[in-house]
């Protein structure tokens, strides 16, 4: 294509002229022009190969041939809206149902995780006839106005907190109120939710839902203490609210031990609503909400149709089915468990070697490396984390940071990420951290290369 022959500088100039600055690029000081992807690798216009450690959208690998073939094949036959009877949508719903607790048996298909979370909020409010929402601090649930309102990560820089939004402490056992030395962090953090719920009720308000990422991501790759969800659900349901599990970042086998991250909280725990996005379509715009018959019937009782032009189209459902096929055929859930275990072990060795690594936490291929300035205060090492990410990019490895302090190196690679990839990344990190420590000892300023 002609665009492929356009130089990087020209592409960047056009982007700066035509695309809003609020649509940010990775590595803005020296962005990469990516023209091709395959598996866990991305390629720039010069043919350089980058190892992708962060793209949880290309869940089963960039441009997986079976997924591409499914989309192309269905596109050649039919693509239309879901008001027509078609096998793909019911086949896909049935396949998803097989992965979920029996209670979650009604499905709505949409185009994005934001749409899914917005619908989940509507479902909860219709079912409970309540309005207020409890969320965790630093949470992010999407870019629609309704979701900015329940995302402290965003609303604190915009219009602030609405009166119907109530924020509970993030159950972070490394930096939070109750840490790794607490005898029962799950119970302690759940009690904080109970305190929030009680406060809401004392004001004469009513809870519609507790809205939570099954593993908080932008909050810093947080692994919630086991048993937290069941206790929280008890407090929320007693107040008449529903439990909504946002699986957009972490579902579909990423955690290795289970297909869904909420299952880490106990085999018997079942949310009232589960939302899916990103990885569900391997880059194709498809998303889903799964809920119970009772919730769905309450929504239907309004008599108002729910219609999404592209949600549940034959092509989207063909893609979704192909993703499930690849996950099963290539045993990617088990692969995530084994490779993630190796990566956690290697990063643990680095923690013992480099004092800047305060914490290594994760499960499957969802891992965070928390960089600190000192062990006593656990002050986020933001500048250092940015430096590490920049140096890794120079070594053709794509990583990024998250967390309130932007100091947590986050690993959420395509599920085909290998043990050799893990060893390669950690070896490069070791070299960079060693070099960085030498620079600090010699009082040399850390500067990002232009």
N, C-alpha and C positions, 0 to 999 in steps of 0.2 A: 504494500500500500504506500501511497505517496507520503503519508504522515510518518511512516517508519523511516523515511529518508531525511526527514526534518532534523536538523541538529538540535542537541539538547538546549543550547542557549536560546534558540528561536522558540522552542516549545515553552521554555520557562518565561520568556518575554510575553508570549501570547497568554499564558496562564495568568500572569500578573496583571495583564490588561483586561482580561475577560472574566476571570473567576475571582470572587470575593476573597479578601485576605483572611476572612474568618474561616474559610475552607483551607485548613492548614495542611502543609506537606510534612512528611517525615524528613528529618535532617534538613531543615530549612536553610541552614548555612551552606549546604552543598547537596541539594536533592538528587536522588537517583532517578533516571528515566528508565522505567521498566517496560520492556516490550514483549516479554514472553515468560511463561511459568511452566514448570513441570515438577510434579511431586512436591518435595520440600525445598525446591530451588526456584529462584527468580533470576532473570537475565536482563542486563541493560543493553542499550543500543550498540555498545561496543562488543557485546558477547560475553562480558564478564559474568561469572556465576556467583550468586549470593545465596548463602544458606539462610532460609527463612525460619526464625525461631518464634515468631509472634503471630502468624496469620491463622487464627482460629476460624476464619471464614472458609478458607479452602480446606475443609475438615479432613477429607480423605486424600488430599493432595491437589495441587494446582493442576487444572485441566485434566483430571482423571479421565482416561479414554472411555470408560464405561458410562460415566456421567455425561460426558460430551455426546457420546453416541445416543444415549437415551433422549436427550434434549433435541438433537438433530432429527432423530427418527420420528419422534412425535410431532415436531414442527412440520415435517413433510406431509403429515396426515391430517392433523387437526389441532388448532389451538383456539379455544373460545371460552366464554365465561361458564361458570358452574351452574347456571340455571338449566342447562341441558343435562339429561341423564348420560353419565359416562362411567365406565368401569374404573378409570384411574383413581378418581377421588375416593371411591369406596374401598378399593384395594389398598390405597395408601393409609386411609384411616384405620382399616383393619390391622395392617402391619404395625402401625404406631401403637394401637391398643394392646398388641401382644407384648410390648416392651414396658407397659405401665401397669400400676395396680388396677384391678378390675373396676374399682369405683370410678376411675377416670375414663369414661367411655363415650363422651360426646366431643366432637372436634369442629373447630372453626379454622378455615385456612385464610391466610392473609399474605401480605407481601414483605413485611419487615418486622423485626423485633419490637420496634416502637409501636407499630399498629397492634401487635399482639398484646403488649402491656396496656395500651389504651383500652382495648376491648376487655381485658381482664378486670380493669378498674370499673368499667361499665357493668359487667356481669355481677361483680361483688355488690355494687350499689343497688342494682335492681333486686337482687336476691335478699339482701339484708334490710333494704329501705333505710340504710344509714349512709352517711356521707364521709366521715373522717377516716384518715389513713395513718397507720403507724409505719414508719420506715427506719432503717438504720442510718446512722451518721455516715457521711461520705458516699452514700449510695448513688448509683446512676441507673436509671431505668429507660432512658430514651429521649429523643429530641422533640417530641410533640409537646405542645403547651401543657397538656394535662400531666405529662411525665416530668417535664422540667419542674413542675410544682411539687413532685414527690421525690426529687433528686437533690439532696443537699449539696452534692458535688457541683451542681449547676446553679441552684436557686440562690445560693449565698453570694454569687457574683452578679445576680440579676435583680429580681424584684423582692427577694427575701422570702421568708417562710410564711405561708398562708396559715390562717387561724385553724383550718381543718387538717393541717399536716402536723404530725407529732413525731419527734425524732428520738429514737432510743440509742443508747451507746452501742458502738460497733464492738462485737465480741472478739476483740483482738487480744489474744493472750500474750503478745509480745510488747505492745505499746499501750494497751487499754487499761481500764479501771481495775480489772482482775487479770492477773498475769499467770505465767506458767507455774508459779509456786502456790497458786490458790487451790485449796482442796476440792472445790466444786465450781469451776468457772462456768459451766453450762447453767447450773442452777442460779448462780449469782447474776449472770447476764440476763437470764430469763426473768428473774425478779425485777430487774430494771424495766423490762417491758411491762410487767404487771404494774409497776409503779406508774408508768406513763399511762396505761389504760385506766387505772384508778383516778388519776388526775383529770383525764378527759371526761370521765363519767361524773366526777364532782362538779364539772363545769356545765353539766346538763347536755353534753354532746355524746354522740354514739359512734362506735367504731364499725366501719364497713369492712376493713381488711388490714391485715399485716402483710406488707409487700416486701419481699426480700429476695436478693440473689442467693441461690443455693450455696455459692462460694463467692463472696464479694471480690470483684476484680479491680475496678479502678480505685477501690479503697486500699489496695496494696496486696492483692493475692492472699486474701485472708482465709485460713482454714478454721471454720467454726467448730467449737468444742462439741463433741458427740453428745447427743441428748438435749441439745439446746432447742431444736425445732419442736419436739413433742411437748416440752414444757411451755414454750411460747404459745403453741397452738391451743393448749388447754386454757391459758389466760385469755387469748383472743376470742376463742369460740364461746367461752363463758360470757363474754361481753357482747355476743351476738355477731361477731365478725368472722370473716373467712381468712384462710391462710393461702397466700399466693406465692408460689415458688417460681422465680425467674431463672430459667435454665438456658437463656439465650447464649451466654458465654461458655457454659460448662457441661451441657448435655451431650447425649449421643456417644457415650463411652469414654469421654475424655478423662474421667477420673480413674478409669481402669478397673477398680474394684466393682463398679456398678455401671449400668447404662445411664442412670440419672444421678446427678450429684446429691439431690435431696435424700437418696437412699443411703448415703453415708450416715444419716442421722438415725438409722434404725430401719430394719426390714418392715416393721409394722406401721411406720409413719407414712401417712398419705396426705398431701396437700389437697385443698379444695379446688384449686386451679393451678395449672402448669403452663408456662409460656415458653415458646421455642422460637429461635431465629438463627441468624448467621450460619452456623454449621449445618443446619437442616437441609440446605440446598447447595452446599459446596460453592457458594458464590452466586447461585441463581437466586433472585429475589422471591423467597418463599418463607412463610412463617406459620405458626400454628398456636392455637389455644386449646388445651384439653381440660375438660371439667366434668362435673357429675350430672346425672340426669336431673337432680333437683334444681341445680343452679340453671341449667339450660331451660328447664320448663318455666322458671320464674322469668327468664329473659323473653321467652316466647309469649308469655301471658300479656305482654304489652300490646301484642297484635302488630307491632312494627317489624317489618322485614329487616333482617341483617343481610346486606349484599355487598360483596367486594368484587369489583370488576375482574381483577386478575387473580384473586385468591382462589386456590383450588382448581386452576386451569389444568387441562390435560397435560400440558408441557411441564408445569410446575410439579404436578404429582408424579409424572414420569421421572423427573429429576430426583424428587424425594425418595421414590422407590429405589432408584439406582444407588443413591447414597447408602440406604439400608443394606442393599445387596453387597456393596463393596465392604462395608463394615463387617458383615458376616463372612464373606468369602475370604477376606484378607485377615480376619481375626484381629481387627485393629483395637478393640477394647482390651484384649489380653496383651497386645503389643504395647499399648499405652502404659499398662501396669508394669510390664517388665522393663521397658526403656526408661520410664519415669523413675523406677526404683534405682536403676544404674545412675541416672542423672542426679538424683537426690544424694546418692552415696558419694559421687565425685564432688558435688558442691559442698557436701559436709566436710570432705577432706580439705577443701579450700578454706572453709570457715575456720578450721583448726590452724591453718597456716597464715591466714591474713586477718588481722584484728578488725579491719574495716568491715568485714562481713559479720553483722550482728545476729542474723537469723536466716536460716534456710527452711522454708516451709512449702509443703505442697502435697499433691496426691495425683498419681498418674502423670499426664502431661499438662498439669496446671501447677506451676512452681514459681515462687517468689524468692528473691535473694535481697535481703534488707541490708543496705549499706549504712553504716553509722560513723559518726565522728569520734565517739568514745563510748566505752562499754557502760559507764556509770549512768549517763543521762540518755543514752540511745538517741542522741541528736541525729536527725536525718542528714546523710552525706549527699546532699543534692548535687552540688557541683561535681563531686567525684563520680557519682552515678552517670551524670551527663558525659563526663570525660570517658568513662569506660565504654558507654554505648557508641560514642564517636570513634574511639579507637577500634572497637570491634567492626564497625562499618568499614574502616580502612583495611581490615582483614577479611572483608567480604562476608561478614556475619551480621544479620539484621536482628537487633534486639531493641527493646524500648523500656521506658520506666513508667511506673505508676505509683499510686499512694498519695496521701495528702502532702507529703514532703517530696514527691517526685524522685524518690531515692530507692525504690524497689525495682530491681531488674526482673522483668516478667517473662516467663517462658510459657507460651501457648502455641506451639508449632503445629503444622499439619500432622495428622496422626501417623503418617508414614515416617516421621522423624526417627532416625536409627541410633543404635548404640554408638556406632562410629561417629555420627554427627554429634552426639553428646560428648564424647571424648575430645573431639576436635574443638568444640566450643569452650569446654572447660580448660583445655590446655592453653588456648589463646587468652582466656580470662586470667589464668595464672600468670602468664607472661606480662600482661598489661598491669595487673595489680602489683606485681613485683617491681616493675618499672616505675609505677606511680609511687610506691613506697620509697623507692630510691630518690625520686624527685622531691618528695616531701622532706626526707632526711637532709637533703642538700639545700633545702629552702627554695627550691626552684618552683616558680608558679606553674600551676596546671593551666595550660592554654589549649583550647581546641584548635586543631589545625584548620587553616582556611580551605 
